[in-house]
Amino acid sequence: MQRYAWTGHSAQAGATSGVIEAAHASAAADALIGRGIIPLTIRESSGPGAGSDAGAMLRSLLPEHLFEPKVAPVDLLIFSRQLNTLLRAGVPILRALMGLQETATSDKMKTTLAEVRRSLESGIALSMSLAQHPRVFDNFYIALVRVGEMTGRLDEIFLRLFHHQEFELFMRQQVKSALRYPGFVVSAMVAAIGVINVMVIPAFATVFQQAGATLPLATRILLATSRFTIDYGGLLVLAVLVGGMVLRAWIATPGGRLRWDGWMLQVPVAGKIVRKAMLARFARSFSLSLKSGVPISQALSVVAQTVDNQHIARRIDGMRDSVERGESVLRAAAVTGIFTPVVLQMLAVGEETGAIDELLEEVSDLYNNEVQYELKTLSAQLEPILIIFLGVLVLILALGVFLPVWDLGRTAFAK
């Protein structure tokens, strides 16, 4: 018997996890389903404490897969599209995976497909075989593949997954493009401040000390900042690194991630973009799940795993509980307080007409366009903030450096 660490979702306990003994992963999944738990991930457990909070904290500080190669999103995108084409052409799944393994350009993808093939040959279902690689296939991917197995529409499922991943990849590229210019400006400003503190201000400090004049407040602040940077610069960098590690470990905890995601929605400028992006992802994932034949309550459970924001995921879980108690989707969504009037109106019409999936797809397209517009104008929205910050910095430097020089020059001419 093997020990398997699993994560899942139940109607009574919500998100849950644990360790189970079974002959293989498929048997573990059957045992969990028998308990009323929908398994999301199942993987071999190396020990009784593998799922402990202390272990999670340690892994967050020292990442287990830090130097392990990753599967790029574009590799998974191509895999989904090619597998859809092969299955639609009637190629058996094992032969299709063998062909994709031989043509894959990523070594990590080749290794993953080889392990998936071995799992399939040993009698494990495709969804469970994919679930053994959570760093490659996420919960949403596995859940839809499981639906495809139950409905016999795997080829259609992989096509929908391809379009979903194409949308996600496009959004990531848009975010990177939007943040490139502000990131460059901020990096240049930080570098300039470092050079001024370490090289420029100390040179003026010698002149000011020799003059023995009373220095203005701005100059005293610059000199104190420069001395602190020179004396404690190494400790400051170390403190920033340690602080980043502690913050990362805190965010890795359930409570920390929940509070961090809630704060992200309140950040000026970025908060509204995050909220619209999460609404677009929710609408697209929910629509895709419903089109694939997933029941509404189970679809909400799957979608909660894909929004990538625990604050919103917690509200979607509450929405699922309300639907399971017999409330309408509209009423359950309205209680959460995270959906805009546009989404609620579309849900109301969708419930009346039985076309929730189609209307949610339109909602996804609507917010997708809004997010694209917000990202295209992000640089323009951040420019006033950067200009004000740069202006204040230049003003402090000008007052701190040139006022004493001006006073010294005026004193010299007076003599």
URDAGI-V656046 format. One record per backbone hydrogen bond with DSSP energy under -1.0 kcal/mol. NH is the residue of the N-H (numbers start at 0). CO is the residue of the C=O. E is the energy in kcal/mol with one decimal. If there is no record, write none. Layout:
# URDAGI-V656046
NH | CO | E
NH | CO | E
This chain:
# URDAGI-V656046
1 | 21 | -2.9
3 | 19 | -3.3
4 | 42 | -2.7
5 | 17 | -2.9
6 | 40 | -2.1
7 | 15 | -2.9
8 | 37 | -1.6
9 | 13 | -2.2
13 | 9 | -1.9
15 | 7 | -2.4
17 | 5 | -2.1
19 | 3 | -2.5
21 | 1 | -2.5
27 | 23 | -1.9
28 | 24 | -2.3
29 | 25 | -2.3
30 | 26 | -2.2
31 | 27 | -2.1
32 | 28 | -2.5
33 | 29 | -1.9
35 | 32 | -1.5
36 | 31 | -2.4
37 | 8 | -3.2
39 | 6 | -3.2
40 | 6 | -1.7
42 | 4 | -2.4
44 | 2 | -2.9
49 | 46 | -1.5
51 | 48 | -1.5
55 | 51 | -2.0
56 | 52 | -2.5
57 | 53 | -2.5
58 | 54 | -2.7
59 | 55 | -1.8
60 | 56 | -1.7
61 | 57 | -2.8
65 | 62 | -1.2
75 | 71 | -1.6
76 | 72 | -2.1
77 | 73 | -2.4
78 | 74 | -2.2
79 | 75 | -2.2
80 | 76 | -1.9
81 | 77 | -2.8
82 | 78 | -2.5
83 | 79 | -1.9
84 | 80 | -2.0
85 | 81 | -2.5
86 | 82 | -2.5
87 | 83 | -2.2
88 | 84 | -1.3
89 | 86 | -1.4
90 | 85 | -2.4
95 | 91 | -2.5
96 | 92 | -2.5
97 | 93 | -2.0
98 | 94 | -2.2
99 | 95 | -2.3
100 | 96 | -2.2
101 | 97 | -1.9
102 | 98 | -1.5
109 | 105 | -2.2
110 | 106 | -2.4
111 | 107 | -2.3
112 | 108 | -2.6
113 | 109 | -2.1
114 | 110 | -2.1
115 | 111 | -2.3
116 | 112 | -2.3
117 | 113 | -2.0
118 | 114 | -2.0
119 | 115 | -2.3
120 | 116 | -2.5
121 | 117 | -1.2
122 | 119 | -1.7
123 | 118 | -2.2
128 | 124 | -2.2
129 | 125 | -2.5
130 | 126 | -2.0
132 | 129 | -2.0
135 | 132 | -1.8
136 | 132 | -2.6
141 | 137 | -2.2
142 | 138 | -2.6
143 | 139 | -2.2
144 | 140 | -2.0
145 | 141 | -2.3
146 | 142 | -1.8
147 | 143 | -2.5
148 | 144 | -2.1
149 | 145 | -1.9
150 | 146 | -2.3
151 | 147 | -1.4
152 | 147 | -1.2
156 | 152 | -2.1
157 | 153 | -2.5
158 | 154 | -1.5
159 | 155 | -2.1
160 | 156 | -2.5
161 | 157 | -1.9
162 | 158 | -2.0
163 | 159 | -2.3
164 | 160 | -2.7
165 | 161 | -2.3
166 | 162 | -2.0
167 | 163 | -2.1
168 | 164 | -2.7
169 | 165 | -2.1
170 | 166 | -2.0
171 | 167 | -2.1
172 | 168 | -2.1
173 | 169 | -2.1
174 | 170 | -2.3
175 | 171 | -2.4
176 | 172 | -2.3
177 | 173 | -2.2
178 | 174 | -2.0
182 | 178 | -2.0
183 | 179 | -2.0
184 | 180 | -2.3
185 | 181 | -2.6
186 | 182 | -2.3
187 | 183 | -2.4
188 | 184 | -2.3
189 | 185 | -2.5
190 | 186 | -2.4
191 | 187 | -2.3
192 | 188 | -2.5
193 | 189 | -2.2
194 | 190 | -2.4
195 | 191 | -2.5
196 | 192 | -2.4
197 | 193 | -2.1
198 | 194 | -2.8
199 | 194 | -1.1
200 | 195 | -2.8
203 | 199 | -1.5
204 | 200 | -2.4
205 | 201 | -1.5
206 | 202 | -1.1
207 | 203 | -2.5
208 | 204 | -2.3
209 | 205 | -1.9
210 | 206 | -1.8
211 | 207 | -1.7
219 | 215 | -2.1
220 | 216 | -2.3
221 | 217 | -2.1
222 | 218 | -2.6
223 | 219 | -2.3
224 | 220 | -2.5
225 | 221 | -2.5
226 | 222 | -2.5
227 | 223 | -2.4
228 | 224 | -2.4
229 | 225 | -2.4
230 | 226 | -2.8
231 | 227 | -2.7
235 | 231 | -2.5
236 | 232 | -2.4
237 | 233 | -2.4
238 | 234 | -2.7
239 | 235 | -2.1
240 | 236 | -2.3
241 | 237 | -2.8
242 | 238 | -2.7
243 | 239 | -2.3
244 | 240 | -2.1
245 | 241 | -2.7
246 | 242 | -2.7
247 | 243 | -2.3
248 | 244 | -2.4
249 | 245 | -2.5
250 | 246 | -2.6
251 | 247 | -1.5
256 | 252 | -2.8
257 | 253 | -2.0
258 | 254 | -2.1
259 | 255 | -2.6
260 | 256 | -2.5
261 | 257 | -1.7
262 | 258 | -2.1
263 | 259 | -2.3
264 | 260 | -1.0
265 | 262 | -1.7
269 | 267 | -3.0
270 | 266 | -2.7
273 | 269 | -2.5
274 | 270 | -2.5
275 | 271 | -2.2
276 | 272 | -2.5
277 | 273 | -2.4
278 | 274 | -2.2
279 | 275 | -2.3
280 | 276 | -2.3
281 | 277 | -2.7
282 | 278 | -2.6
283 | 279 | -2.3
284 | 280 | -2.7
285 | 281 | -2.9
286 | 282 | -2.3
287 | 283 | -2.6
288 | 284 | -2.4
289 | 285 | -2.4
290 | 286 | -2.5
291 | 287 | -1.4
292 | 289 | -1.4
293 | 288 | -2.4
298 | 294 | -3.0
299 | 295 | -2.5
300 | 296 | -1.7
301 | 297 | -2.2
302 | 298 | -2.9
303 | 299 | -2.1
304 | 301 | -1.2
305 | 302 | -1.8
306 | 302 | -1.1
312 | 308 | -2.9
313 | 309 | -2.4
314 | 310 | -1.2
315 | 311 | -2.2
316 | 312 | -2.3
317 | 313 | -1.9
318 | 314 | -2.0
319 | 315 | -2.4
320 | 316 | -2.2
321 | 317 | -1.9
322 | 318 | -2.1
323 | 319 | -2.4
324 | 320 | -1.2
325 | 322 | -1.5
326 | 321 | -2.1
331 | 327 | -2.3
332 | 328 | -2.4
333 | 329 | -2.4
334 | 330 | -1.7
343 | 339 | -2.1
344 | 340 | -2.5
345 | 341 | -2.2
346 | 342 | -2.4
347 | 343 | -2.2
348 | 344 | -2.3
349 | 345 | -2.7
350 | 346 | -2.4
351 | 347 | -1.6
352 | 348 | -2.1
353 | 349 | -1.8
354 | 349 | -1.2
358 | 354 | -2.1
359 | 355 | -2.6
360 | 356 | -1.6
361 | 357 | -1.5
362 | 358 | -2.1
363 | 359 | -2.5
364 | 360 | -2.1
365 | 361 | -2.5
366 | 362 | -2.6
367 | 363 | -2.3
368 | 364 | -2.2
369 | 365 | -1.9
370 | 366 | -2.7
371 | 367 | -2.2
372 | 368 | -2.2
373 | 369 | -2.7
374 | 370 | -2.7
375 | 371 | -2.3
376 | 372 | -1.9
380 | 376 | -2.0
381 | 377 | -2.2
382 | 378 | -1.8
385 | 381 | -2.6
386 | 382 | -3.0
387 | 383 | -2.4
388 | 384 | -2.3
389 | 385 | -2.7
390 | 386 | -2.7
391 | 387 | -2.5
392 | 388 | -2.2
393 | 389 | -2.6
394 | 390 | -2.5
395 | 391 | -2.4
396 | 392 | -2.3
397 | 393 | -2.8
398 | 394 | -2.8
399 | 395 | -2.8
400 | 396 | -2.3
401 | 397 | -2.2
404 | 400 | -1.1
405 | 401 | -2.8
406 | 402 | -2.5
407 | 403 | -2.9
408 | 404 | -2.5
409 | 405 | -2.4
410 | 406 | -2.3
411 | 407 | -2.2
412 | 408 | -2.2
413 | 409 | -1.8
414 | 410 | -1.6
